[in-house]
């Protein structure tokens, strides 16, 4: 019985010693975070906020334009800072505390010091422009003549060829045809198409001339420079109804060109070579 009593005393002494550690403790590891031992369950818990400043910088700063990214990255960058880029989705990511280079670690006579936390980041998720969203959103989508007319009218400033007055006339003529039936479509020598519609079978046919291709000039990304984008006009006439749509010509190449412009700007203004890819 005496042995059991002494055992219980020893256990109580150990628990009491553990409880005495409940105050804030400083980790002995380099760049270690301070911690406390919480009596209930005796679990270690990080308590950065008890100290004047964090042990190291961390977090993700999310910005909305290239200039803001450049300003922040230049303010925080170090010798080890790197920038990564990915196109799908379009994003520029700066890792302020990236791993050190081999030469840097070797110069410090400790290759283990080449590792870094990679937890202090600045991100620019490049937002698409409203115009790009509108025109890519309706790409290859079949519309009736009224829907197509509405699309043209709402986005007339984006169309540079044919000119605005020509396209407005097309839109108004499509609106006028809403009560009629389309009876034919004929391609003309200049490549445009004449759509013929009648309000009744005995009426004289009304014609709407539609170009075979239009050219847009729109920014791909917010606050970006407008770029030309061609769109081929396609149609089908069946049972008196007209279905019309457009197909953007190689929009992925326009997207790449716009992204490369942002890429070049950031590379130049940060004096940092951008890597294609992303850190994991």
GURO-942923 format. One line per 4 residues: their letters; for each residue x, y, z of N, C-alpha, C. Coordinates in nm, 3 decimals, padded with zeros to 5 digits. Layout:
N
A = X:Y:Z:X:Y:Z:X:Y:Z  ...
// end
This chain:
280
XXXX = 00.084:-00.121:00.000:00.000:00.000:00.000:00.086:00.124:00.000  00.197:00.120:00.078:00.288:00.234:00.083:00.347:00.261:-00.055  00.379:00.153:-00.127:00.435:00.166:-00.262:00.337:00.237:-00.356  00.209:00.199:-00.347:00.106:00.263:-00.430:00.094:00.410:-00.397
XXXX = 00.101:00.442:-00.266:00.088:00.581:-00.224:00.203:00.665:-00.280  00.324:00.608:-00.275:00.440:00.679:-00.328:00.429:00.697:-00.480  00.373:00.595:-00.545:00.354:00.606:-00.691:00.258:00.719:-00.728  00.152:00.728:-00.651:00.055:00.836:-00.676:00.120:00.972:-00.652
XXXX = 00.207:00.979:-00.549:00.276:01.104:-00.522:00.367:01.143:-00.639  00.432:01.043:-00.694:00.523:01.069:-00.807:00.445:01.119:-00.929  00.331:01.056:-00.955:00.248:01.098:-01.068:00.200:01.241:-01.048  00.157:01.271:-00.924:00.109:01.406:-00.893:00.221:01.507:-00.912
XXXX = 00.342:01.469:-00.873:00.457:01.560:-00.887:00.487:01.589:-01.034  00.478:01.484:-01.116:00.503:01.501:-01.259:00.399:01.593:-01.322  00.271:01.573:-01.288:00.164:01.657:-01.341:00.181:01.802:-01.296  00.221:01.819:-01.169:00.241:01.954:-01.118:00.353:02.023:-01.193
XXXX = 00.459:01.946:-01.223:00.570:02.004:-01.298:00.527:02.044:-01.439  00.444:01.958:-01.496:00.394:01.990:-01.630:00.306:02.114:-01.629  00.222:02.124:-01.527:00.134:02.239:-01.518:00.212:02.368:-01.501  00.329:02.360:-01.437:00.412:02.479:-01.416:00.462:02.538:-01.547
XXXX = 00.453:02.458:-01.653:00.496:02.506:-01.786:00.386:02.583:-01.858  00.276:02.610:-01.788:00.162:02.672:-01.855:00.188:02.815:-01.898  00.296:02.874:-01.853:00.330:03.009:-01.900:00.387:03.004:-02.041  00.403:03.122:-02.102:00.457:03.128:-02.237:00.601:03.081:-02.241
XXXX = 00.634:02.995:-02.340:00.768:02.940:-02.354:00.824:02.980:-02.491  00.952:03.009:-02.497:01.016:03.042:-02.623:01.080:02.918:-02.681  01.046:02.886:-02.804:01.105:02.769:-02.867:01.254:02.788:-02.882  01.329:02.682:-02.861:01.475:02.688:-02.876:01.517:02.675:-03.022
XXXX = 01.424:02.639:-03.109:01.456:02.624:-03.251:01.471:02.760:-03.315  01.562:02.772:-03.412:01.579:02.897:-03.484:01.449:02.933:-03.556  01.406:03.057:-03.538:01.282:03.106:-03.599:01.161:03.028:-03.546  01.175:02.968:-03.426:01.064:02.894:-03.368:00.960:02.987:-03.310
XXXX = 00.835:02.942:-03.305:00.727:03.023:-03.251:00.712:02.998:-03.101  00.678:03.102:-03.024:00.653:03.082:-02.882:00.527:02.999:-02.863  00.517:02.929:-02.747:00.403:02.843:-02.723:00.372:02.838:-02.574  00.253:02.789:-02.543:00.218:02.760:-02.404:00.167:02.617:-02.398
XXXX = 00.176:02.556:-02.278:00.116:02.426:-02.256:-00.016:02.449:-02.185  -00.124:02.416:-02.252:-00.257:02.437:-02.197:-00.288:02.322:-02.102  -00.319:02.351:-01.974:-00.338:02.243:-01.877:-00.440:02.139:-01.919  -00.555:02.182:-01.974:-00.658:02.083:-02.010:-00.611:02.004:-02.131
XXXX = -00.576:01.880:-02.109:-00.526:01.797:-02.218:-00.376:01.815:-02.242  -00.315:01.919:-02.182:-00.171:01.943:-02.194:-00.126:01.946:-02.341  -00.190:02.038:-02.417:-00.160:02.048:-02.561:-00.081:02.177:-02.587  00.022:02.167:-02.669:00.099:02.287:-02.706:00.014:02.376:-02.796
XXXX = 00.016:02.508:-02.772:-00.062:02.601:-02.852:00.022:02.724:-02.884  00.027:02.760:-03.012:00.107:02.875:-03.055:00.043:03.005:-03.005  00.127:03.099:-02.957:00.074:03.226:-02.904:00.158:03.343:-02.957  00.162:03.361:-03.086:00.236:03.471:-03.147:00.197:03.606:-03.088
XXXX = 00.066:03.623:-03.064:00.016:03.754:-03.026:00.065:03.801:-02.889  00.130:03.714:-02.810:00.186:03.757:-02.682:00.314:03.837:-02.701  00.373:03.832:-02.820:00.499:03.900:-02.846:00.477:04.022:-02.934  00.572:04.112:-02.930:00.557:04.240:-02.998:00.544:04.224:-03.149
XXXX = 00.620:04.134:-03.207:00.614:04.109:-03.351:00.618:03.959:-03.377  00.564:03.912:-03.490:00.572:03.769:-03.524:00.717:03.727:-03.545  00.742:03.596:-03.530:00.877:03.545:-03.549:00.924:03.560:-03.693  00.830:03.556:-03.787:00.863:03.573:-03.929:00.740:03.622:-04.004
XXXX = 00.765:03.682:-04.120:00.654:03.733:-04.202:00.586:03.618:-04.273  00.453:03.621:-04.281:00.377:03.520:-04.354:00.244:03.580:-04.397  00.171:03.507:-04.479:00.041:03.555:-04.526:00.040:03.574:-04.677  -00.080:03.596:-04.732:-00.098:03.616:-04.875:-00.165:03.752:-04.898
XXXX = -00.101:03.838:-04.975:-00.157:03.968:-05.012:-00.217:03.953:-05.152  -00.347:03.984:-05.167:-00.415:03.968:-05.296:-00.443:04.106:-05.356  -00.390:04.127:-05.477:-00.399:04.258:-05.542:-00.476:04.248:-05.673  -00.518:04.365:-05.725:-00.610:04.367:-05.839:-00.548:04.420:-05.969
XXXX = -00.428:04.474:-05.964:-00.368:04.519:-06.090:-00.216:04.503:-06.086  -00.156:04.513:-06.203:-00.013:04.487:-06.216:00.070:04.590:-06.140  00.031:04.717:-06.142:00.108:04.820:-06.074:00.112:04.796:-05.923  -00.001:04.755:-05.866:-00.005:04.726:-05.723:00.086:04.607:-05.690
XXXX = 00.084:04.506:-05.777:00.171:04.389:-05.756:00.317:04.432:-05.756  00.355:04.511:-05.855:00.494:04.556:-05.867:00.536:04.636:-05.744  00.451:04.730:-05.702:00.485:04.814:-05.587:00.505:04.731:-05.460  00.416:04.635:-05.438:00.427:04.555:-05.316:00.547:04.461:-05.322
XXXX = 00.564:04.394:-05.436:00.675:04.299:-05.449:00.809:04.372:-05.433  00.824:04.488:-05.496:00.949:04.562:-05.485:00.976:04.608:-05.342  00.871:04.638:-05.269:00.887:04.679:-05.130:00.937:04.565:-05.041  00.892:04.442:-05.070:00.920:04.328:-04.981:01.029:04.233:-05.032
XXXX = 01.068:04.245:-05.157:01.151:04.140:-05.217:01.289:04.129:-05.150  01.342:04.007:-05.158:01.474:03.975:-05.106:01.552:03.904:-05.216  01.673:03.865:-05.186:01.755:03.796:-05.287:01.690:03.666:-05.331  01.616:03.599:-05.239:01.556:03.469:-05.271:01.416:03.479:-05.331
XXXX = 01.358:03.598:-05.338:01.220:03.614:-05.386:01.207:03.576:-05.533  01.099:03.504:-05.566:01.074:03.461:-05.703:00.931:03.494:-05.742  00.906:03.499:-05.874:00.772:03.524:-05.926:00.736:03.409:-06.021  00.613:03.358:-06.007:00.563:03.250:-06.092:00.441:03.301:-06.169
XXXX = 00.417:03.243:-06.286:00.302:03.282:-06.367:00.232:03.158:-06.422  00.099:03.163:-06.427:00.020:03.057:-06.491:-00.091:03.124:-06.570  -00.128:03.065:-06.683:-00.225:03.127:-06.773:-00.367:03.078:-06.749  -00.384:02.957:-06.702:-00.518:02.901:-06.688:-00.538:02.844:-06.547
XXXX = -00.594:02.928:-06.454:-00.638:03.066:-06.474:-00.520:03.163:-06.474  -00.543:03.282:-06.528:-00.436:03.382:-06.537:-00.400:03.432:-06.397  -00.273:03.411:-06.357:-00.232:03.451:-06.223:-00.082:03.475:-06.218  -00.044:03.580:-06.144:00.096:03.608:-06.115:00.113:03.592:-05.965
XXXX = 00.213:03.515:-05.922:00.234:03.487:-05.780:00.378:03.515:-05.742  00.396:03.605:-05.646:00.529:03.632:-05.593:00.548:03.562:-05.459  00.658:03.487:-05.446:00.690:03.421:-05.319:00.810:03.496:-05.260  00.783:03.575:-05.157:00.888:03.660:-05.099:00.995:03.576:-05.030
XXXX = 00.951:03.475:-04.954:01.046:03.392:-04.878:01.067:03.257:-04.946  01.101:03.261:-05.077:01.127:03.136:-05.149:01.259:03.076:-05.103  01.284:02.952:-05.145:01.408:02.885:-05.106:01.530:02.964:-05.156  01.638:02.958:-05.079:01.762:03.023:-05.118:01.829:02.946:-05.232
XXXX = 01.907:03.015:-05.311:01.980:02.949:-05.418:02.090:02.861:-05.360  02.135:02.766:-05.437:02.243:02.674:-05.394:02.370:02.754:-05.362  02.401:02.854:-05.447:02.522:02.934:-05.426:02.514:03.011:-05.295  02.392:03.062:-05.265:02.374:03.138:-05.141:02.394:03.047:-05.019
XXXX = 02.335:02.928:-05.025:02.349:02.835:-04.914:02.494:02.788:-04.899  02.560:02.764:-05.012:02.699:02.717:-05.010:02.791:02.823:-04.951  02.763:02.951:-04.983:02.844:03.060:-04.929:02.831:03.069:-04.778  02.714:03.028:-04.726:02.693:03.028:-04.581:02.746:02.902:-04.515
XXXX = 02.810:02.815:-04.592:02.871:02.691:-04.540:02.768:02.603:-04.469  02.643:02.610:-04.514:02.539:02.525:-04.454:02.428:02.506:-04.557  02.432:02.391:-04.628:02.334:02.367:-04.733:02.193:02.358:-04.677  02.179:02.322:-04.549:02.047:02.314:-04.488:01.978:02.448:-04.484
XXXX = 02.056:02.556:-04.486:01.997:02.689:-04.480:01.935:02.731:-04.614  01.949:02.647:-04.714:01.887:02.681:-04.842:01.736:02.674:-04.838  01.681:02.595:-04.746:01.536:02.582:-04.733:01.476:02.708:-04.672  01.356:02.743:-04.720:01.287:02.858:-04.664:01.139:02.824:-04.649
XXXX = 01.063:02.911:-04.587:00.926:02.878:-04.550:00.828:02.885:-04.667  00.846:02.973:-04.762:00.758:02.991:-04.879:00.613:03.018:-04.836  00.597:03.097:-04.730:00.463:03.126:-04.679:00.429:03.275:-04.680  00.518:03.357:-04.734:00.492:03.501:-04.747:00.477:03.529:-04.896
XXXX = 00.354:03.554:-04.939:00.324:03.560:-05.082:00.243:03.682:-05.119  00.256:03.725:-05.246:00.172:03.830:-05.302:00.114:03.777:-05.432  -00.018:03.787:-05.447:-00.089:03.723:-05.558:-00.167:03.826:-05.640  -00.156:03.812:-05.771:-00.235:03.894:-05.864:-00.311:03.799:-05.956
XXXX = -00.435:03.770:-05.919:-00.522:03.687:-06.003:-00.578:03.778:-06.111  -00.522:03.773:-06.230:-00.549:03.871:-06.335:-00.696:03.862:-06.378  -00.777:03.965:-06.350:-00.921:03.955:-06.380:-00.952:03.986:-06.527  -01.039:03.905:-06.586:-01.083:03.930:-06.724:-01.168:04.057:-06.729
XXXX = -01.162:04.128:-06.842:-01.243:04.249:-06.858:-01.389:04.213:-06.881  -01.477:04.308:-06.858:-01.619:04.286:-06.885:-01.640:04.252:-07.032  -01.569:04.322:-07.122:-01.586:04.299:-07.265:-01.546:04.157:-07.304  -01.436:04.111:-07.248:-01.390:03.975:-07.280:-01.491:03.872:-07.232
XXXX = -01.546:03.894:-07.114:-01.646:03.801:-07.061:-01.771:03.798:-07.149  -01.815:03.915:-07.196:-01.936:03.922:-07.279:-01.916:03.846:-07.409  -01.808:03.877:-07.480:-01.792:03.820:-07.614:-01.750:03.673:-07.611  -01.671:03.632:-07.514:-01.638:03.489:-07.504:-01.755:03.410:-07.447
XXXX = -01.838:03.477:-07.366:-01.955:03.410:-07.308:-02.060:03.373:-07.410  -02.069:03.450:-07.520:-02.168:03.421:-07.624:-02.105:03.358:-07.748  -01.977:03.329:-07.743:-01.908:03.267:-07.857:-01.972:03.133:-07.891  -02.009:03.116:-08.020:-02.067:02.992:-08.073:-02.205:02.959:-08.013
XXXX = -02.269:03.058:-07.955:-02.401:03.037:-07.896:-02.509:03.080:-07.997  -02.598:02.986:-08.034:-02.701:03.015:-08.133:-02.802:03.115:-08.077  -02.831:03.222:-08.156:-02.924:03.327:-08.115:-03.028:03.347:-08.224  -03.145:03.396:-08.186:-03.238:03.441:-08.291:-03.201:03.585:-08.328
XXXX = -03.270:03.641:-08.429:-03.227:03.771:-08.479:-03.243:03.882:-08.375  -03.341:03.872:-08.288:-03.360:03.976:-08.186:-03.250:03.970:-08.080  -03.213:03.850:-08.040:-03.104:03.836:-07.944:-02.972:03.885:-08.002  -02.951:03.856:-08.129:-02.828:03.900:-08.195:-02.827:04.052:-08.207
XXXX = -02.942:04.111:-08.242:-02.952:04.256:-08.252:-02.923:04.323:-08.118  -02.974:04.265:-08.011:-02.952:04.319:-07.877:-02.805:04.313:-07.839  -02.739:04.203:-07.875:-02.596:04.189:-07.848:-02.516:04.298:-07.919  -02.551:04.324:-08.045:-02.481:04.426:-08.123:-02.503:04.565:-08.063
XXXX = -02.628:04.598:-08.033:-02.659:04.730:-07.980:-02.592:04.754:-07.845  -02.595:04.655:-07.758:-02.539:04.671:-07.624:-02.387:04.686:-07.626  -02.323:04.632:-07.729:-02.176:04.629:-07.732:-02.120:04.693:-07.859  -02.195:04.788:-07.913:-02.157:04.852:-08.039:-02.018:04.915:-08.036
XXXX = -01.975:04.980:-07.924:-01.841:05.041:-07.923:-01.727:04.941:-07.940  -01.754:04.812:-07.915:-01.648:04.710:-07.927:-01.621:04.672:-08.072  -01.713:04.702:-08.162:-01.701:04.659:-08.303:-01.637:04.771:-08.384  -01.523:04.741:-08.446:-01.452:04.844:-08.525:-01.466:04.822:-08.675
XXXX = -01.496:04.698:-08.716:-01.517:04.669:-08.858:-01.629:04.567:-08.871  -01.737:04.601:-08.948:-01.769:04.730:-09.010:-01.786:04.840:-08.906  -01.806:04.963:-08.953:-01.816:05.075:-08.860:-01.946:05.069:-08.781  -01.954:05.152:-08.680:-02.067:05.150:-08.588:-02.201:05.174:-08.654
XXXX = -02.207:05.268:-08.750:-02.336:05.300:-08.814:-02.386:05.182:-08.896  -02.295:05.110:-08.962:-02.334:04.993:-09.041:-02.392:04.884:-08.951  -02.324:04.858:-08.839:-02.371:04.753:-08.749:-02.500:04.793:-08.677  -02.517:04.921:-08.649:-02.641:04.966:-08.588:-02.757:04.946:-08.685
XXXX = -02.734:04.974:-08.812:-02.837:04.953:-08.914:-02.875:04.805:-08.922  -02.777:04.716:-08.913:-02.804:04.572:-08.913:-02.892:04.535:-08.795  -02.857:04.587:-08.679:-02.933:04.556:-08.558:-03.077:04.604:-08.570  -03.097:04.725:-08.619:-03.233:04.780:-08.633:-03.315:04.702:-08.735
XXXX = -03.251:04.659:-08.843:-03.322:04.579:-08.943:-03.363:04.442:-08.887  -03.277:04.383:-08.805:-03.312:04.256:-08.741:-03.432:04.275:-08.648  -03.434:04.386:-08.576:-03.547:04.413:-08.487:-03.676:04.430:-08.566  -03.667:04.494:-08.683:-03.785:04.515:-08.767:-03.841:04.384:-08.822
XXXX = -03.757:04.280:-08.828:-03.800:04.154:-08.888:-03.869:04.060:-08.791  -03.892:04.107:-08.668:-03.942:04.015:-08.565:-04.077:03.953:-08.597  -04.159:04.021:-08.679:-04.291:03.966:-08.713:-04.292:03.893:-08.846  -04.176:03.887:-08.911:-04.172:03.826:-09.044:-04.112:03.688:-09.045
XXXX = -04.107:03.631:-09.165:-04.047:03.500:-09.187:-03.927:03.513:-09.281  -03.820:03.448:-09.247:-03.703:03.451:-09.335:-03.722:03.344:-09.442  -03.708:03.388:-09.566:-03.734:03.297:-09.678:-03.607:03.253:-09.750  -03.500:03.328:-09.735:-03.376:03.288:-09.804:-03.258:03.364:-09.747
XXXX = -03.139:03.313:-09.780:-03.013:03.380:-09.745:-02.918:03.357:-09.862  -02.861:03.464:-09.914:-02.774:03.454:-10.031:-02.642:03.524:-10.004  -02.533:03.451:-10.030:-02.401:03.511:-10.010:-02.366:03.596:-10.131  -02.322:03.719:-10.107:-02.289:03.813:-10.213:-02.141:03.803:-10.250
XXXX = -02.105:03.873:-10.357:-01.970:03.864:-10.409:-01.867:03.917:-10.309  -01.903:04.015:-10.230:-01.809:04.073:-10.133:-01.797:03.990:-10.005  -01.867:03.877:-09.999:-01.858:03.790:-09.884:-01.970:03.808:-09.784  -02.044:03.919:-09.791:-02.156:03.940:-09.700:-02.275:03.854:-09.742
XXXX = -02.377:03.849:-09.657:-02.495:03.767:-09.683:-02.620:03.853:-09.679  -02.707:03.835:-09.777:-02.837:03.901:-09.777:-02.942:03.806:-09.720  -03.002:03.844:-09.609:-03.114:03.769:-09.554:-03.242:03.833:-09.603  -03.331:03.752:-09.659:-03.457:03.803:-09.713:-03.570:03.755:-09.623
XXXX = -03.654:03.850:-09.577:-03.767:03.814:-09.492:-03.893:03.884:-09.542  -04.007:03.824:-09.516:-04.135:03.880:-09.558:-04.231:03.878:-09.440  -04.318:03.980:-09.437:-04.420:03.984:-09.333:-04.535:03.890:-09.365  -04.562:03.867:-09.495:-04.657:03.764:-09.537:-04.614:03.714:-09.674
XXXX = -04.676:03.610:-09.719:-04.630:03.543:-09.842:-04.640:03.633:-09.965  -04.733:03.729:-09.966:-04.751:03.815:-10.083:-04.671:03.943:-10.077  -04.606:03.968:-09.963:-04.533:04.094:-09.947:-04.401:04.090:-10.024  -04.350:04.209:-10.052:-04.219:04.221:-10.114:-04.112:04.186:-10.011
XXXX = -04.011:04.114:-10.055:-03.906:04.072:-09.961:-03.821:04.188:-09.913  -03.793:04.190:-09.784:-03.702:04.288:-09.725:-03.565:04.223:-09.706  -03.460:04.300:-09.730:-03.325:04.244:-09.725:-03.244:04.304:-09.610  -03.167:04.218:-09.548:-03.072:04.261:-09.444:-02.934:04.210:-09.484
XXXX = -02.842:04.303:-09.507:-02.705:04.266:-09.544:-02.621:04.249:-09.418  -02.561:04.131:-09.405:-02.480:04.100:-09.287:-02.340:04.061:-09.332  -02.236:04.126:-09.278:-02.099:04.089:-09.318:-02.066:03.948:-09.272  -01.973:03.885:-09.340:-01.934:03.749:-09.305:-01.840:03.745:-09.185
XXXX = -01.781:03.861:-09.152:-01.688:03.866:-09.040:-01.688:04.006:-08.981  -01.676:04.016:-08.850:-01.661:04.145:-08.784:-01.531:04.143:-08.704  -01.480:04.262:-08.676:-01.358:04.274:-08.595:-01.389:04.354:-08.470  -01.357:04.295:-08.357:-01.372:04.362:-08.229:-01.239:04.422:-08.188
XXXX = -01.245:04.520:-08.100:-01.123:04.572:-08.037:-01.155:04.588:-07.889  -01.108:04.492:-07.809:-01.148:04.488:-07.668:-01.028:04.451:-07.580  -01.027:04.496:-07.455:-00.923:04.450:-07.362:-00.955:04.309:-07.315  -00.853:04.229:-07.297:-00.872:04.094:-07.245:-00.885:04.098:-07.093
XXXX = -00.800:04.180:-07.029:-00.799:04.191:-06.884:-00.839:04.331:-06.841  -00.883:04.345:-06.718:-00.922:04.475:-06.664:-00.807:04.575:-06.681  -00.843:04.695:-06.731:-00.747:04.805:-06.749:-00.637:04.773:-06.850  -00.659:04.669:-06.931:-00.560:04.633:-07.032:-00.581:04.709:-07.162
XXXX = -00.481:04.702:-07.249:-00.491:04.765:-07.380:-00.585:04.684:-07.471  -00.674:04.751:-07.547:-00.761:04.678:-07.640:-00.680:04.606:-07.748  -00.723:04.486:-07.781:-00.659:04.407:-07.885:-00.763:04.366:-07.988  -00.723:04.353:-08.115:-00.819:04.311:-08.218:-00.854:04.163:-08.207
XXXX = -00.982:04.133:-08.222:-01.030:03.995:-08.221:-01.131:03.980:-08.336  -01.105:03.888:-08.426:-01.196:03.864:-08.538:-01.304:03.764:-08.498  -01.423:03.780:-08.556:-01.535:03.689:-08.529:-01.606:03.660:-08.661  -01.616:03.532:-08.697:-01.687:03.492:-08.818:-01.835:03.477:-08.788
XXXX = -01.919:03.528:-08.878:-02.064:03.521:-08.862:-02.115:03.393:-08.928  -02.193:03.315:-08.854:-02.253:03.192:-08.904:-02.405:03.202:-08.890  -02.478:03.127:-08.974:-02.624:03.137:-08.969:-02.689:03.010:-09.022  -02.819:02.998:-08.994:-02.900:02.890:-09.049:-03.043:02.942:-09.061
XXXX = -03.103:02.920:-09.179:-03.243:02.957:-09.202:-03.323:02.828:-09.219  -03.427:02.811:-09.134:-03.508:02.690:-09.139:-03.650:02.722:-09.093  -03.746:02.682:-09.175:-03.888:02.699:-09.144:-03.922:02.844:-09.109  -03.864:02.937:-09.183:-03.894:03.078:-09.164:-03.820:03.143:-09.049
XXXX = -03.738:03.067:-08.978:-03.664:03.121:-08.863:-03.515:03.133:-08.894  -03.458:03.240:-08.845:-03.315:03.263:-08.863:-03.243:03.235:-08.730  -03.142:03.152:-08.736:-03.052:03.132:-08.623:-02.916:03.185:-08.664  -02.857:03.269:-08.579:-02.731:03.335:-08.615:-02.638:03.333:-08.495
XXXX = -02.510:03.320:-08.521:-02.410:03.320:-08.415:-02.277:03.365:-08.472  -02.179:03.378:-08.383:-02.044:03.414:-08.428:-01.944:03.319:-08.364  -01.829:03.307:-08.429:-01.721:03.223:-08.378:-01.594:03.306:-08.372  -01.544:03.330:-08.252:-01.419:03.405:-08.236:-01.304:03.328:-08.300
XXXX = -01.216:03.400:-08.366:-01.103:03.339:-08.438:-00.982:03.334:-08.344  -00.944:03.213:-08.304:-00.825:03.187:-08.220:-00.818:03.280:-08.098  -00.921:03.281:-08.017:-00.919:03.370:-07.900:-00.809:03.337:-07.800  -00.764:03.210:-07.798:-00.659:03.172:-07.704:-00.528:03.243:-07.732
XXXX = -00.502:03.276:-07.861:-00.380:03.347:-07.895:-00.388:03.493:-07.851  -00.507:03.551:-07.858:-00.527:03.688:-07.811:-00.506:03.693:-07.659  -00.559:03.591:-07.591:-00.543:03.581:-07.446:-00.395:03.570:-07.408  -00.322:03.487:-07.481:-00.179:03.470:-07.454:-00.103:03.600:-07.474
XXXX = -00.135:03.673:-07.581:-00.066:03.799:-07.610:-00.091:03.901:-07.500  -00.215:03.909:-07.453:-00.248:04.003:-07.345:-00.176:03.967:-07.216  -00.168:03.837:-07.187:-00.101:03.792:-07.064:00.049:03.817:-07.073  00.106:03.796:-07.189:00.250:03.818:-07.208:00.285:03.966:-07.189
XXXX = 00.193:04.056:-07.225:00.217:04.199:-07.206:00.227:04.231:-07.057  00.137:04.173:-06.977:00.143:04.192:-06.831:00.269:04.128:-06.775  00.301:04.010:-06.823:00.423:03.937:-06.782:00.546:04.025:-06.804  00.558:04.082:-06.924:00.675:04.163:-06.958:00.684:04.288:-06.871
XXXX = 00.569:04.350:-06.846:00.566:04.469:-06.761:00.618:04.437:-06.621  00.570:04.329:-06.563:00.609:04.294:-06.426:00.756:04.251:-06.421  00.801:04.176:-06.520:00.942:04.137:-06.524:01.033:04.259:-06.527  00.998:04.354:-06.613:01.081:04.473:-06.629:01.081:04.559:-06.502
XXXX = 00.964:04.578:-06.444:00.953:04.672:-06.331:00.996:04.611:-06.198  01.006:04.479:-06.189:01.056:04.416:-06.067:01.199:04.367:-06.081  01.252:04.372:-06.205:01.387:04.320:-06.234:01.399:04.175:-06.187  01.293:04.098:-06.209:01.289:03.958:-06.167:01.237:03.871:-06.281
XXXX = 01.310:03.769:-06.317:01.267:03.678:-06.423:01.150:03.593:-06.374  01.041:03.594:-06.448:00.922:03.519:-06.408:00.933:03.374:-06.456  00.895:03.281:-06.370:00.897:03.139:-06.403:00.756:03.094:-06.441  00.743:03.017:-06.546:00.615:02.964:-06.588:00.582:02.840:-06.504
XXXX = 00.480:02.850:-06.422:00.444:02.740:-06.334:00.395:02.793:-06.201  00.395:02.707:-06.100:00.350:02.749:-05.967:00.422:02.667:-05.860  00.452:02.726:-05.745:00.514:02.651:-05.636:00.412:02.565:-05.565  00.451:02.455:-05.517:00.360:02.365:-05.445:00.403:02.352:-05.299
// end
